[in-house]
Amino acid sequence: MNHEPFEELLAAEALGILKVEERSQLQDHLRTGCLTCRQLRTRFQAAAVALAAATVERSPSPTLKTRLLNQIRSTTSPLPELSKRPFLGWLLAPRLTGVTASAVAGMLAIFVVHTILRSPPIYAQVIRSDGNLTVEGKSAGVNDKIPFGSSFYTGQNSFSDLRIANAAVFRMGPNTQAKVVKRKDQIVVVMKTGTMLSHVKTGTQYAVLTPVATAEARGTVFFVKMDAPQTAYICLCNGHLMVSAPGAQQELVASHHKAVQVSQENGKTVLASAPMRDHVYDPVFLAESF
């Protein structure tokens, strides 16, 4: 089987630039159980995390920038058009020689460094925990850093608070399974089971993605609970929230608890108003968020 088309999709996924339709195509392929692409996915994601973690926060010197731009301007050989995504086309080009290769390499390095510095952090840190918290099957505790893409779970009668720099804090209730990923400049918490209370700093692009619906916020406190595999309860505690699901969407604006329940019934989305339930404001959680 030709895996080359999926290699580009996997690379784009690791860099956080995968388009919606491409994500669906890639997921369909991975569901076939392709071992080669699963292994590549792990390697690409690990490389992206390692690169970001090793980056030193400083801008290139004016001298280096000037030299690089002069090299690019003096180049006459056109770059090969091997990809619909120019950035990945440069990465996958089989032949780049002389000044062109040097210029592209330098420009790529600057692009990667600056993209990382502009993007959200690539880990969530445990700031409070009571009971059991596991990350990829291993026990975790206060001050531990959880890389984006790692699956984490809270046990029965357990809770954990995780902070993503000064951008967001979320509290996982008992029996919660989730992971944090990055999509361009957006922080996305992929939640499969349990409950989650999120406090998002104003201006941060943040979303909680469940199997049923997505809640997107900027500067909001909101609560999500998976009532059942096909039913999610979402409550806006304060702020502005967009709730979307296949074939349905509702914008919530409130200063005090406005909730909806989203469910899938016979292949259709049902989105209905719901009362406030199953959560309360925690002064400690809110006070220590940022």
C-alpha positions as CSV (number, residue, x, y, z in Angstrom):
1,M,0.0,0.0,0.0
2,N,1.2,3.5,-0.8
3,H,1.5,5.4,2.5
4,E,3.0,8.6,1.1
5,P,-0.3,10.6,1.0
6,F,-0.9,9.7,4.7
7,E,2.7,10.7,5.7
8,E,1.9,14.3,4.7
9,L,-1.4,14.2,6.6
10,L,0.4,12.8,9.7
11,A,3.1,15.5,9.5
12,A,0.4,18.2,9.1
13,E,-1.4,16.8,12.1
14,A,1.7,16.9,14.3
15,L,2.2,20.6,13.3
16,G,-1.4,21.5,14.0
17,I,-2.2,22.5,10.4
18,L,-4.5,19.6,9.4
19,K,-7.7,20.7,7.7
20,V,-11.1,19.3,8.8
21,E,-11.6,17.2,5.7
22,E,-8.1,15.9,5.9
23,R,-8.5,14.9,9.5
24,S,-11.6,12.9,8.6
25,Q,-9.6,11.2,5.8
26,L,-6.7,10.4,8.1
27,Q,-8.9,9.1,10.9
28,D,-10.7,6.8,8.4
29,H,-7.4,5.3,7.4
30,L,-6.1,4.9,10.9
31,R,-9.3,3.0,11.9
32,T,-8.2,0.3,9.4
33,G,-5.4,-0.6,11.8
34,C,-2.5,0.5,9.6
35,L,0.5,-0.2,11.8
36,T,2.9,1.8,9.6
37,C,0.9,5.0,9.8
38,R,0.2,4.5,13.5
39,Q,4.0,4.2,14.2
40,L,4.6,7.3,12.0
41,R,2.0,9.2,13.9
42,T,3.7,8.5,17.2
43,R,7.1,9.5,15.8
44,F,5.9,12.7,14.2
45,Q,4.0,13.8,17.4
46,A,7.0,13.0,19.6
47,A,9.3,14.9,17.3
48,A,7.0,18.0,17.4
49,V,6.9,17.9,21.2
50,A,10.6,17.5,21.5
51,L,11.3,20.3,19.1
52,A,9.0,22.7,20.9
53,A,10.4,21.7,24.3
54,A,14.0,22.3,23.1
55,T,13.3,25.7,21.7
56,V,15.1,28.7,23.3
57,E,12.9,31.7,23.5
58,R,14.9,34.3,21.5
59,S,14.6,36.0,18.2
60,P,17.2,35.5,15.4
61,S,19.9,38.3,15.4
62,P,19.4,41.1,12.8
63,T,22.7,40.0,11.1
64,L,21.4,36.4,10.6
65,K,18.0,37.7,9.3
66,T,19.7,40.1,6.8
67,R,22.0,37.3,5.5
68,L,19.1,34.9,5.1
69,L,16.9,37.4,3.2
70,N,19.9,38.3,0.9
71,Q,20.3,34.6,0.1
72,I,16.7,34.2,-0.7
73,R,16.6,37.3,-3.0
74,S,19.7,36.1,-4.8
75,T,18.2,32.7,-5.5
76,T,17.0,32.1,-9.1
77,S,16.0,28.4,-9.0
78,P,12.3,28.0,-8.3
79,L,11.1,25.7,-5.6
80,P,9.4,22.5,-6.8
81,E,5.6,22.4,-6.4
82,L,5.3,19.0,-4.8
83,S,2.5,19.7,-2.3
84,K,-0.8,21.5,-2.0
85,R,0.6,22.7,1.3
86,P,3.7,24.8,0.5
87,F,5.3,24.3,3.9
88,L,5.1,20.5,3.6
89,G,6.2,20.7,0.0
90,W,9.5,22.1,1.1
91,L,9.9,19.4,3.7
92,L,9.2,16.6,1.2
93,A,11.0,17.9,-1.8
94,P,13.5,15.3,-3.0
95,R,16.0,17.7,-4.5
96,L,16.9,21.1,-3.1
97,T,20.5,22.2,-3.8
98,G,22.9,25.0,-3.3
99,V,21.7,28.4,-2.0
100,T,18.0,27.4,-2.4
101,A,18.4,24.6,0.1
102,S,20.3,26.7,2.6
103,A,17.8,29.5,2.3
104,V,14.8,27.2,2.8
105,A,16.5,25.5,5.7
106,G,17.1,28.8,7.5
107,M,13.7,30.1,6.7
108,L,12.1,26.9,7.9
109,A,14.0,27.0,11.2
110,I,12.9,30.6,11.8
111,F,9.3,29.7,10.9
112,V,9.2,26.8,13.3
113,V,10.8,28.7,16.2
114,H,8.5,31.7,15.8
115,T,5.4,29.5,15.3
116,I,6.2,27.7,18.5
117,L,6.8,30.9,20.4
118,R,3.4,32.3,19.2
119,S,1.5,29.1,19.9
120,P,0.0,27.9,23.2
121,P,2.2,25.8,25.5
122,I,2.6,22.2,24.7
123,Y,1.9,20.7,28.1
124,A,-0.6,20.9,31.0
125,Q,0.7,21.0,34.5
126,V,-1.0,19.3,37.5
127,I,-1.5,22.0,40.2
128,R,-3.8,20.1,42.5
129,S,-4.9,16.5,42.8
130,D,-6.8,14.3,45.2
131,G,-7.1,10.5,44.6
132,N,-5.7,8.8,41.5
133,L,-4.5,10.4,38.3
134,T,-2.8,8.4,35.6
135,V,-1.1,9.5,32.4
136,E,-0.6,6.9,29.7
137,G,-1.1,4.3,32.4
138,K,1.5,5.8,34.8
139,S,0.7,7.5,38.1
140,A,1.0,11.3,38.1
141,G,0.8,14.0,40.8
142,V,1.2,17.7,41.6
143,N,3.7,19.6,39.5
144,D,4.0,16.9,36.9
145,K,3.8,18.1,33.3
146,I,1.6,16.2,30.9
147,P,2.6,16.6,27.2
148,F,-0.1,17.4,24.7
149,G,-1.5,14.3,23.1
150,S,-1.1,12.2,26.2
151,S,-4.2,10.5,27.6
152,F,-5.0,11.0,31.3
153,Y,-7.6,9.6,33.6
154,T,-8.9,10.3,37.1
155,G,-10.0,7.4,39.3
156,Q,-13.2,6.9,41.3
157,N,-13.7,9.6,43.9
158,S,-10.8,11.6,42.5
159,F,-10.2,15.0,41.0
160,S,-7.3,16.9,39.4
161,D,-6.7,20.5,38.5
162,L,-4.5,21.1,35.5
163,R,-3.1,24.5,34.3
164,I,-2.0,25.4,30.8
165,A,0.4,28.3,31.4
166,N,-1.6,31.4,32.2
167,A,-4.2,30.5,29.4
168,A,-6.6,28.1,31.1
169,V,-7.2,25.9,34.0
170,F,-9.5,22.9,34.1
171,R,-10.8,20.6,36.8
172,M,-11.4,16.9,36.0
173,G,-13.9,15.1,38.2
174,P,-14.1,11.4,39.0
175,N,-13.7,8.8,36.2
176,T,-12.8,11.4,33.6
177,Q,-10.8,10.4,30.5
178,A,-9.3,13.2,28.4
179,K,-6.2,14.6,26.5
180,V,-5.1,18.0,25.4
181,V,-4.1,18.7,21.8
182,K,-3.3,21.9,19.9
183,R,-4.9,23.0,16.7
184,K,-3.0,26.0,15.4
185,D,-3.5,28.6,18.2
186,Q,-6.4,26.8,19.8
187,I,-6.1,24.6,22.9
188,V,-8.5,21.6,22.6
189,V,-9.4,19.3,25.5
190,V,-10.7,16.0,24.0
191,M,-13.0,14.5,26.6
192,K,-14.4,11.0,26.4
193,T,-16.0,10.5,29.9
194,G,-16.5,12.2,33.2
195,T,-16.8,15.9,34.1
196,M,-14.7,19.0,33.5
197,L,-14.9,22.6,34.8
198,S,-12.9,25.0,32.7
199,H,-11.7,28.6,33.5
200,V,-10.4,30.2,30.4
201,K,-8.4,33.5,30.4
202,T,-9.9,36.2,28.2
203,G,-8.5,36.0,24.6
204,T,-7.5,32.4,24.8
205,Q,-8.8,30.1,22.1
206,Y,-10.0,27.1,24.0
207,A,-12.5,24.3,23.4
208,V,-13.7,21.1,25.0
209,L,-14.5,18.4,22.4
210,T,-16.8,15.5,23.3
211,P,-18.1,12.6,21.2
212,V,-21.3,14.5,20.9
213,A,-20.6,18.3,20.8
214,T,-17.9,20.9,21.0
215,A,-17.9,23.9,23.4
216,E,-15.7,26.8,22.3
217,A,-14.9,29.7,24.5
218,R,-12.7,32.8,25.1
219,G,-12.6,34.2,28.6
220,T,-15.3,31.9,30.1
221,V,-16.1,29.6,32.9
222,F,-18.0,26.5,31.8
223,F,-18.8,22.9,32.8
224,V,-19.1,19.8,30.7
225,K,-20.4,16.4,31.7
226,M,-20.8,13.3,29.7
227,D,-24.1,11.9,30.9
228,A,-23.9,8.9,28.6
229,P,-21.8,8.0,25.5
230,Q,-24.2,9.9,23.2
231,T,-25.3,12.7,25.7
232,A,-23.4,15.7,26.9
233,Y,-24.5,18.4,29.4
234,I,-22.9,21.8,28.9
235,C,-23.3,24.7,31.3
236,L,-22.0,28.2,30.7
237,C,-21.3,29.6,34.2
238,N,-20.2,33.0,33.1
239,G,-19.1,34.5,29.8
240,H,-19.6,33.5,26.2
241,L,-19.7,30.0,24.8
242,M,-20.5,28.5,21.4
243,V,-21.9,25.0,21.4
244,S,-21.9,23.0,18.2
245,A,-22.8,19.6,17.0
246,P,-23.6,17.9,13.7
247,G,-26.5,19.9,12.3
248,A,-27.0,22.1,15.4
249,Q,-25.4,25.1,17.0
250,Q,-26.2,27.5,19.8
251,E,-24.5,30.5,21.2
252,L,-24.7,31.0,25.0
253,V,-24.1,34.3,26.7
254,A,-24.7,34.6,30.4
255,S,-23.5,36.0,33.7
256,H,-24.9,33.1,35.7
257,H,-25.4,29.5,34.6
258,K,-27.1,28.8,31.3
259,A,-27.1,25.2,30.2
260,V,-28.0,22.9,27.3
261,Q,-28.1,19.1,26.8
262,V,-26.9,17.7,23.5
263,S,-27.7,14.2,22.5
264,Q,-27.6,12.0,19.4
265,E,-30.9,10.2,18.8
266,N,-31.4,8.0,15.7
267,G,-28.6,9.7,13.9
268,K,-29.9,13.2,14.6
269,T,-28.7,15.9,17.0
270,V,-31.1,17.1,19.7
271,L,-30.0,20.3,21.5
272,A,-32.3,21.4,24.3
273,S,-32.2,23.8,27.3
274,A,-31.3,22.3,30.6
275,P,-31.2,23.4,34.3
276,M,-28.0,24.1,36.2
277,R,-26.8,20.8,37.9
278,D,-23.9,18.7,39.0
279,H,-21.4,21.5,39.7
280,V,-20.8,24.6,41.8
281,Y,-18.4,27.5,41.8
282,D,-15.2,26.7,43.8
283,P,-13.6,29.9,45.1
284,V,-10.2,28.2,45.5
285,F,-10.3,26.9,41.9
286,L,-11.3,30.3,40.5
287,A,-8.9,32.3,42.7
288,E,-5.8,30.3,41.9
289,S,-6.5,29.9,38.2
290,F,-4.3,32.7,36.9
